[in-house]
Amino acid sequence: MKKIILILAFFGALSFGFAQSTSEFFKTADAFFKANVSNGKVAYSKINDNPETLHKLVSLTETISVSKNDAKAYQAFWINAYNISVIKGIIDNYPIKSPLDKAGFFDKTKYKIAGESITLNDIENKKLRAQFGDARFHFVLVCGANGCPPLINKAYLPTTLEKQLQKQTEIALNNSNFIKVKKNKVELSEIFKWYKEDFVKNGSEIDFINTFRTDKIATKSKVSYYAYNWNLNKQ
């Protein structure tokens, strides 16, 4: 009987430790984004001068374990981990004018996250897109450039994730600088070109966009793509 109690206590302690670590991660991430992000721009110089909170966040991401069985916690963790890792990658190479100035920024540089050695592209494509097929991820994963949808000044949380995904997608797709409509023509971000398969599962790109727009685009509009702005999204 004593052995059973000890075993239960052991696994209970593990569960408590896991809950504490994820809770601390989301809390620390939220405070970090609030302190360093404004109007979609990141205070890289400020972070570079005082990187302690970033280092703490990176350390937290290394050992946290999340399961796809808890989909919202899993998605929220990996979205935040992606955005934090982008910032870390920029700080590791600071000063830098664009993430593309560092060769392999997205597909070669690896980060230790959740016990894995993983690239930014792997987070986006393997941890999120391949597992859930939600095109709204493209409007919350921020690549450190002005061409990206804006980074919000708070963490994505399991309890608010659905509303946050919806809101950020609506903000991007109703932004005239992101979706450029000119009479019977519409210019789209190259995000729609690079990940077209994600946006045409239930119709055309315009059908997808109109799902989130207040001012609908004519379905027969001619679609083209404007050049992506890779300049750093700095304050």
N, C-alpha and C positions, 0 to 999 in steps of 0.2 A: 504493500500500500504506500509506504514511504517513497519507494522508487517511482511509482506512478505520479505522486504529488510533485516530486522533484522534476520529473520529465515535463509535466504540465507547466510548472513554474518556469522551466527553462524556455519552453516555446512561447509562453506568455511574455517573458522578458524580451525575446526576439521580436515579437509582434509589436510590443511597446516601443522598442528601440527603432523599428522601422517607421512607426507612426510619428515618433518624435523627429526623425531625420527628414521625412517628407514635409512635415509641418514647418520645421525650421528652414528648409530649402525655400518653400513658397513664401514664407514670411520675409526671409532675407532678400530673395529675388524682388519681391514687391517693393521693399524699401530702397533697393539699389536702383530700380527703374524710376521710381518717384524722384530720387535725388539727382539722377543723371540724364534724364530724357525730358525734352520739352518740345512740343509741336513737331514731334517725329524726328527731332535732331538729338544727337548724342554728344555729351560733354566729354569728348575723348581726352582733351588736354587735362581736364580736372581729374578724370579717372587715372590718367598716366601719372599725375603728381601724387595721388593718394590711392593706390591700388588695393588697399587692404580688404575692402568689402568684396571686390572682384575676386581676389585670391580666396577668400572664405567661400564664396559661391562656387568657384571652380572645385575646391576641395570637397564641398558637399555633393556635387554632382558625381564625383568619382565612385562613391560607395553606395549611393542610393539604388534600391532595387524596385522596379515598377513592373506590374504585370498587365498584359493586354486584357486580362479578365476584368480589370477595373479600367475600362477604356478611357474615361474622362481624366482620371489621374495620370494615366500613361501618356495620353496626348498632351495634356497640360505640361507635364514634366519635360517631354521631348521638345515641345515648342519653345519653352523657356530655355532649355539647355542649348538649343540651336542659336537663339538670339544672344545668349550670354557668350557662347563660344565664338560667335562672329566678333563680338566686342573684344574678347580676349585675343583673338587672332590679329586684330588691328592694333591693340595695345602692344602686343609682342613685337610688332614691326613699326611702331610709332616713332617719328611722324611718317605718315603715308597718305597719299592723295586719293588712292582708290584701292579697294581690296584686290583688284586685278594686278596691282603693282607687285604683289607677292605671288610668285609662281606657285601653282598648286594650292592656292588659298582654300578652294572649295573641294578639290578632289585628291589632294596629296597630304596636306597637313592633318595630323591625327590628334584627337583629344581623348583623354581617358574619362569616359562617362559610363556610369552604371556598370563598372567592371569590364568595360570593353574599350578597345582602341578603335576609334571611329572618326571618319571625316564628316564634314558638313553635308556633303552630297549623300552620304550614307544615312544620316539622320533624316534628311528630307525624303529620299527615295525609298529606303528600306524600312525605316522605323515608322514612317507616317503614310506616305502615298501608297505604298504597296500593301499596307495592312488595312487601311480604312477607305481609300478611294474618295476622300472628301476634297474637292477642288478648293474649298475655302482655306485650306492650309496655305495656299499661295499668297494670301493677304494678311497672314500673321507671321510668317517666316521672313525675317528682314535681313537682307544680305549685306548691309552696311553701306548701301549706295543710295543716291537720291532717286534713282529710278524705281526703287522698291516702294511698296505701300508703306505708310509711316509706322514707325515703332511706337507703341503706346507706352505711357509712363506708369505702367503697373504690370504686375505679373499675370499670366494666364493661370487661373485657378480651376480645379475640378468642378467646383460648385457653380462657377460663372462661365465656364468655357463655351457652352452652346451660345449664350447671348453674346459673348465676346467675338466668336467666330462670325456670327451673323452681322453684328454691328460693323466690324472691320471690313467685311466684304462689301457691305452696303456703302460705307464711306468711300472705299476705293472706286467702286463701279458707278458712283454718282458724282465723282470728281472730274470736272471738265479738263483738268490737266492730265488725268490718267486715261480717261476714255474721251477721245477728241472727236466730236461729231460735227461734221460740216455738210449740211444738206443731206445728200444721198450717199455720203461717204463717212466712214468711221475709221479712225486710226487707233489701234490698240497697242498696249505695251507688248514688248517681245515676250513677256511671260506667256501670253496666249499662243505665241508661235512655238516656243520651246516645249510647252506642256499641253499642246493642243488636244491630245487624247483625253486629258482630264476634263476638258470643257465641252466636248461634243458627244458625250455619252447619251444624252437625251435630246439631241437636236444640234443646232449650230452654236457657234460662239455667241452670236447675238441673242439666241434663245436663252443661253445661260445668263448673259449679262442682264437681259430684261427681267429675269426673275428677281433681281435685286434693285432695279432702277425705278425711280419715280417717273422720270421722263423717258418713256420707252423709245428705243431705236427702231427705225423701220427695218423689217426683217430682210428686205431686199437690198439694203445698203451695201456698198462695195467696201470690203474689209482690206485694210493694209496695216502695217506695223511700223511704228516710229522707233528710232534708234534709242537703245537703253542708255540712261545716264548713269555711268559708273563712278562719278565723283562721290567722294566720301560724304555720308549724311551727318556732317559735324555741325555743332553749334557755332 
